[in-house]
Amino acid sequence: MHRMFEVLIEFWNSTGYANLTWQHIVMISISCILLYLAIAKKFEPLLLVPIAFGMLLTNLPISGLMDIGDTVIKALNPETAGATAEMLSNPTAKMLVEGIPMQVHTETPGGLLSYFYMGNKLGIFPPLIFLGVGAMTDFGPLIANPKSLFLGAAAQFGIFFTFTGAILMGFTPQEASSIGIIGGADGPTAILLTSILAPELLGPIAVAAYSYMALVPVIQPPIMNALTTKEERMIKMKQLRPVSKAEKVIFPILVTAVVSLLLPPASALIGLLMFGNLLKESLVTDRLSKTAQNELINIVTILLGISVGATAKAEHFLKLDTIQIIVLGVVAFAVGTASGVVIAKLMNKILGGNAINPLIGSAGVSAVPMAARVSQTVGQKENPSNFLLMHAMGPNVAGVIGSAVAAGVLLTLFN
């Protein structure tokens, strides 16, 4: 009977229930809130569901899904000391350390999600996401209205504003760069930049960046309404001119060359973004374009989202630095949104009359096409006959380019 009781105690101690802490409960609660927002409120479920579920999985104690495998280096048997690595039949890796044959042996394999996460850490998933985004993006509104570039650039002000604030709070330039890039509302760019400059902050920054992207419909409208008048929100813009096929084909090639020559560190993001767009616009690679738009980006989004969420482990996430990053991320995003609206108002005054509806300035953050849809929604609340979506797509896609350029600048300066 006593032995049975001990077995039950051992079983209980081996369960997640016995190892559950208040920190785990807090993180599980946060994941459930995010799932509610994604499923019930439909706040960008394609992003938020994988992230929130990854957060849930990683905070279930003893699941080990994000554990790193243990690797041990051992000296080989003395009888094999004269053998070459090729002669040794053991399948594990062989190496020589100061002339002594050694064996690299994996003691534990590590958690499944830790292997998914390597796609983020090694900078593989973000460019692949950009490839899919490029294949789904129509740069026609930007080509038809090049002034949109100024709005996309203006929205990146949030990045550098927050970079300065983070420096003043004691973060290093590399950490401040990684925090500031959250203001671009571009998850892949944030992951790639942080994996290079401040990998120790990749978890909270990735979660913050993707969470704020998903919460665009919540964060942006109050800022847009506060900075514009009813009359400005009702402005109707003229229809955009048609864009030729030649322009659409030349654009990605030209942007790739110009940006990559100016900022080589941005080549991976800009290059695959524009390559994806060229697949779409050339009209001769339909199969490749459809793969990039559908199967590829869907698979990568699942792997990236669930592994990003899995970085939010309670013991690492609930710290002062993480709270500061979350707060600074909101500031970066809010300042970027406000900057775009303010510059759009200024351009409207300079151009005279009702040339630009300031609401499209908020779309300069690169959350495509979420930010453009928010501009459309807020505009239609004031004037149901107003259609701003295509006009907002100009600064929206300019913001994608702008965030990649901003990342290239920060990498050039601080890598």
Protein Blocks (a to p, Z undefined) as FASTA:
>chain_A
ZZmmmmmmmmmmmpmklmpcfklmmmmmmmmmmmmmmmmnopakllmmmmmmmmmmmmmg
hklmmcccddddddddfklmmpcfklpmbfbdcddeehiacddddfbgbjfklmmmmmmm
nommmmmmmmmmmmmpcfklmmmmmmlmmmmmmmmmmmmmmmmmmmmnopafklmmmmmm
mmnopaklmmmmmmmmmmmlmmmmmmmmmmmmmmmmmmmmmmmmmmpcfklmmpccdddd
dddfklmmmmmmmmmmmmmmmmmmlmmmmmmmmmmmmmmmnopammmmmmmmmmmmmmmm
mmmmmmmmmmmgfklmmcfklmmmmmmmmmmmmmmmmmmmmmmmmmmmmngpjlbcfklm
mmmpccdfklmmmmmmmmmmmmmmbcfklmmmmmmmmmmmmmmmmmmmmmmmmZZ
